[in-house]
Amino acid sequence: MNKRKIFQAWTFFRRGHGVYLVFIMSFLNFLVIQWRLLFQKVVVLNAIFQRFYIFTLIFITIYVPFAVFIGWMDYRKGSVSIDQTESARANPYNKDLAKALICIAQEKNDTAIQIMKKWT
């Protein structure tokens, strides 16, 4: 197995683990902790939510739409556009692409090809 394949597998592992599997495990962990520390210990709440699955259904019914709304607000009016702009500025591919586009606009196609050659 060559170096590229190893790093590609490492990238796929980090993406699957960090974005999906850990997200699911942390969400379930959050549910269990809330249930155990809050709803089982507080008598009034325990009377309302006597079973974990009832708590989970009600929690997801309220929490998921609220989280989607907050995420939507962040994308529309929050910091996402600033984060993406700064990420693009820090990305060497984007810098080279911008330089190449300027060269193309100035009809320096050979220079643009040389700039972008390392990315192919």
NORJO-V293563 format. One record per backbone hydrogen bond with DSSP energy under -0.5 kcal/mol. NH is the residue of the N-H (numbers start at 1). CO is the residue of the C=O. E is the energy in kcal/mol with one decimal. If there is no record, write none. Layout:
nh->{NH NH}
co->{CO CO}
e->{E E}
This chain:
nh->{6 7 8 9 10 11 12 13 14 15 16 17 18 19 20 20 21 22 24 25 26 27 28 29 30 31 32 33 34 35 36 37 38 39 40 42 43 46 47 48 49 50 55 56 57 58 59 60 61 62 63 64 66 67 68 69 70 71 72 73 74 75 76 77 78 78 80 83 84 85 86 87 88 89 90 91 92 95 96 97 98 99 100 101 102 103 104 105 106 107 108 112 113 114 115 116 117 118 119 120}
co->{2 3 4 5 6 7 8 9 10 11 12 13 14 15 15 16 16 17 20 21 22 23 24 25 26 27 28 29 30 31 32 33 34 34 35 38 41 42 43 44 45 48 51 52 53 54 55 56 57 58 59 60 62 63 64 65 66 67 68 69 70 71 72 73 73 74 74 79 80 81 82 83 84 85 86 87 90 91 92 93 94 95 96 97 98 99 100 101 102 104 103 108 109 110 111 112 113 114 116 117}
e->{-1.9 -2.4 -2.5 -2.6 -2.3 -2.3 -2.4 -2.6 -2.6 -2.2 -2.7 -3.1 -2.8 -2.1 -0.7 -0.9 -2.5 -3.1 -2.3 -2.5 -3.0 -2.2 -2.5 -2.5 -2.4 -2.2 -2.5 -2.5 -2.5 -2.5 -2.8 -2.9 -1.9 -1.6 -1.9 -1.8 -0.7 -2.6 -1.8 -1.1 -2.9 -0.8 -1.9 -2.8 -2.4 -2.4 -3.1 -2.7 -2.0 -1.6 -3.8 -1.7 -1.4 -2.9 -2.6 -2.3 -2.4 -2.5 -2.6 -2.6 -2.3 -2.2 -2.6 -3.4 -0.7 -1.1 -1.2 -2.8 -2.7 -2.1 -2.5 -2.3 -2.4 -2.1 -1.7 -1.0 -0.5 -1.9 -2.4 -2.8 -2.4 -2.2 -2.8 -2.4 -2.0 -2.3 -2.5 -2.3 -1.6 -1.6 -3.5 -2.0 -2.5 -2.1 -2.3 -2.2 -1.3 -0.5 -1.6 -1.6}
